[in-house]
Amino acid sequence: MASEIPLRNIWILFLYAADLVQLQGRFERDVEQAQDLPDLIGRLMAHVVEDRLHRNLSRGYQARTAVLPRVRGRIDMLATEAGQLMERGQIACRFEEHVMDTPRNRLVRAALERLSARVSVRETGHRCRSLAADFARAGVSARRPSRAELATDQIGRNENADRMMVALARMVFDGTIPTETKGASLQPGDETTEHLIRRLFERAIGNALRIALKPEGWSIAQGRRLAWPVSGTTPGLSAILPGMQTDIELTHPETERHVVIDTKFTRILTRSNHRDEILRSGYLYQMYAYLRTQEHMEQPPSLTSEGILLHPQVGGSVDETLVIQGHPISFRTIDLTAPTTEFASHLHKTATAQARIGI
């Protein structure tokens, strides 16, 4: 599936997935010169980090305690009295220190070090290695931050440079940056590459929908867990009952429309014993369950909720709709292998079309 996707289209998916589509066109030279996916990410990381270092890295505050000769921050009275510090002209203090060693900077250093070992292009690997050393000299430690630490290091609205840098660093670890052979497209047979593109595809569609439809009054939710409308269960069922979680949900309060979108990074058609190609039945059953089980779980009841199964295009395009017990369900494809300009336009049109599927 990923073997025919041009790197430029992967780049567009990343920009939408990272909510940085406004930066499209800023890194054309790096995208043009990249030889494979790791090289592309390495070049972009180096470009953004070099620019960030020229304008100084963002700093953060780190809580510290220390025994000092004068007051700094707050006095720790218990520690001061217990150690009889004042008799020696000292005071135990608690204060925050302005440091470079923030979770986001540690993540970027860790990503640069990983890239330097994984990128096959010597020049790109050297740039990443050199920049990681610059981070070390600036006082950024080598310890990769935890998810909890990253969650506390919120990036402000006006910190696009940092958002880009952190998004690329996350991509390094999300996809584990596989080694690729040279070429203008991704190579087949690498599960980590498939996993990375699948995640980018889902996130990109969600953000493209938000950008296109939020101004029209739609709300967009991603990854919502659904409950089964059960009236009673045996004691052991809850431990083995499968969960339900939607990829994307659109809601328009004014018109009371509700659309469930499921993105699948697989072929939309499969072979059958009786016909050459048919829609994948399992996905149809899944969407049917999403729509019917929630009919009376929402307020007002969702008796006409709509469903869309959105797949990458493999072979011919598909755009078909049926209605099952009042619920329209559409089957659509988007061509990830199209020329970049055409792909970007198609992605936007796909986003704006999702909320207008009526029959």
N, C-alpha and C positions, 0 to 999 in steps of 0.2 A: 504493500500500500504506500509506504513512504518513499519507495525507490525512485519515483518519477517526479517528486515535488521539487521545484527549483528553490535554491537557497533564498532567492529574493522573496518568494512567497512565504517561506518559513519566517523570514524577517518581518513581513507584514503581519503574520499571525502573532508573532511575539509582541509587536507594538500594540496590537489590540488587546492581547492577553494581559500585558503589563499596564494597560490604560495610558499608553504613551504615544498614541497614534498621531498626536500633534507634532511629534519629532520626525515623522516620515519625510525623507529627503535630506535629512541632516548628515547622514553617514553613507551617502551613495558610493563614495570611493572605497570605503572598507568593504561594503557589500559586493561591489564589482570585483575587487581583487581577491576575495576569499576563495580558497580552494576546496574547503569542505566545512561541515558544521562546526567542529571544534575551532578551526582557524577563524571562522566568522565571529564566533563568540569571543575568542581571544583578541582579535583585532578591535572589536567594539569595546571590550573591557579596557584594553590598553588606551584607546582613544579617549574614553570618558574619564578614566582614572588620571591620565596625564593632564587633562584639562582641569580636573578637580584639584590636583596637587599644585598647579600653578596659581589657583585661587584660594589655596589653603583648605585642608580637610575640615569637615564639620567636627565640632567638639561636643562633648557631653559632660554631664556631672556624675561623679562617682562618690558615694558616701564613704567617709573615712573616719576613723577614730585615732587620736594621737595624743601623746603627752607633750605639751608645749610650754615655753616660758611665758607666753602671753595668750590671752583669750582669742580664740578663732571659732566662729560659729557659736555653738551652744556648749555650756559647761556640763560635763558629766559629774554631778556632785557626788554620786555614790562612789565612782572610781577614784575621784579626787580625795575624798575623805578616807576611803579604805586604804589607799596607798600613802596617806599622809603627805601628799604631794606638795601642798602649799608651804609646808615647813621647809621644802627644798627649792621654793620659788618656781614651782611647776603647776600646771593645771591640765586635767584630762578634758579633751574637747571632742565634740562631734561636729563635723563640717562636711561640706560638699566641695570636691576639687574638680576644676575644669581640666578635662583630659582628652587626649586623642583616642584612647583605648576604649572606644564605644562598640556596642554589638554590631552596628552596621559596618564599621571599619574593620573589625575582626573578620566578619563574613567575607568582605571583599579581599582581604589579605589571603584568607584560606582558599578562596576561589582562584586567585591569581597563582598561588602555589600549585593547586591541582592542575590548572590549565598549563602551566609551564612544563609539567611532566607528561601531559596527554597530547598536546598539540604537536603534530608532525612537522609543521613548517618552522624551521629553525629560528627565523627572524621573529616570528610571533611569540614563540616560546621564550626567547631571550628577553623580549620586551616585558612579558608577564613576570619573569623571574626578577628582572631589575626593579620593576614597580613593587613587587612584594618586599624586596629589600628596602625600598624607600619607606614603605609602611612600617617595617621593623625599626628603622632608624628614627621614625617619628614617634615611636613609643607604642605602636599597635602590637599587641601580643598575638601569638600564633594560634591561640586556642579558639576553635570555632564556636560561635555562640549557640546557645540552645534556642529552641523555638520561643520559649517563655521570655528569654532575654531580648530577642528580636521584637517580640510583641510590645515590650516596654519602650522601645526606641522608635517612636512614631516619627514619620517623615512629614514635614510640613508641606502645605500646598505650593509654596514657592521654591521648593527644593527639588526641582525636576532633575538636576544633574545627579543628585544623590539617589533619586527614585530609579533613574536609569541604571546607575551603577549597582544598586542593590538588586534590581530585577534581573540583571544579567548574572550576578553572583548566585542568585537563587536558581536560575536556569542551569548553572553548572552542576549544582547538587541535585536538582530535580531530575535531570536527565542522565546524570552520572557521566556526561560527555564521553560517548564512545569514540573509539578510533575509527576513522573513515578512510577509504581510499580516495584519491584525488578525483575531482570531477565537479561539474556544475550542479549536480543533483545528489540527494542522499542515496546511499547504497542500501540494497535490501539485506534482510537476514539479521538485523540487529534489533533485539527486543527492546533495549533501552532507548533506541532512537524512536521506535514505534510508540513507546510509552510517553516520551517527551512530546512528540507531535500530537498525540491524542490529548494530552493535557492542554497544550497550546490551543488546539482546535476548539475544545469545549470552552475555555476561558475567553478566547477571541470572539466566539459567537455571542457569548453572554454580554461582553462589553460592547460589541457592535450593536446589539439590540438596545442596550441602555443608552448609547449615544444617539441612536436614531429615533427611539420611541419615547424616551423620558420627556422630551419637550412636548409631546402630544398627549401627556397625561397618563402614560402607562407606568406602572411600577414593575420592577424586574427583581426576582428573587432567584438565587442559585443554591442548589444543594439542600433543599428543604426535605426533611424527613416526613413521611406520611404514616398515618396510623391505620391499621386494619379495623373496619367497623364491626368488631366481634361483639357478640352479646354474652358470651361465656366461654371459658376455656378450661381444660383439664390442668391440673397443677404443673405438669412438666412442659406444657406447650410453649410458654413464653421464652424458655431457654433455647428452643429450636425453631421458632417461627421466623422466617426470613423477613428482613426489613424492606422498606420501600423508600427510595430517595430520588427525587426528580433532579434533572440537570438544570433546567431553566423553567421558570414560571412567569408568565406575563399576566398582569391584572389591570383592567381599565375600569375604575369605579363608576365613572359616569355612564358607561354603556353596560356595566356588569358583565363584561366579557372576561373569560379566563382561558389562557392558552398554556398548555404544557408542552415543552420542547425537549426532546431527548436526542442528544448528539451521539452518533455512533461512528467510530473510526474503522468501519468495515464496509464491505460491499453491501449495497442495499438489496441486491438480488442474489439468489442462490439457485442451484440446480435441483430439479425435482425428478422423480422417477417417471412422472407422467408428462411434464412439460420442461422445455429447455431451461427457463428461468422463472422464478416466482419471488415474491416478496418474502423476506425472512419471517416465518410464522411466530417465532419466539418473541421478536420485537413487537409484533402486532398484539400478541397476548399481553405483553408487559404494559403497553400503552393503554389497552382496554382496561386492565386492572387499575392503573393510575386514575382513569377517568370515572369508572363505575363505582369503585370503592369510596370515592370522595364525594359522591353526589349529595349526601346529606350530612357531610362532615363540615361543610363550609356554610357561612352565613352571608348572603342568602344561599340556598341549596344550589349546587353546581350541576344542574340537569342538562346543560348544553355546553359544558366545557369542551374546548377544542384541543386536539393533540397534533403534534408535528414530529415526525421522525426525520432527522436531518443527517445525511451521510455525505462523505466525499464522493465525487463522481468518478466512477470507474466504468469506462465504455460510454454508453449513451447516457444522456441526462434523464432524470425522472422527476415529474411534477404531477402527481396524481392525488385525488382526494375521494374519500367515501364517507358515508354517514352511517354510524352504527348506534341504534337506539337513541337518536338525538344528538350524538357526539360526532362532529366532523373530525376525521383523522386524515392528515396529509402525509405524503411520502415525497421527500425532496432531496435533491443532491446539489452540491456546490463543487465546482471544478477547481481543485487545488493545483492542478498542473497547467492551468491556462497561463498565457503570457502575463507578466506582472501587472501591467496597467489594466488589463481586462479582469484579472483576478481581484484587484483592489475594488474595482467598480462593481463586480459581481458580489463581493462580500457585503458591500453597502446595500446593494439592491436586495440581497437575500434578507438582510436584517430588517429593512423597511417593509418587506413583503410578508414577513411571518405573522404579523398581526392583522392580515387582511385576507384570510384564507376562505372566507365564506363560500357557499355553494350557489 
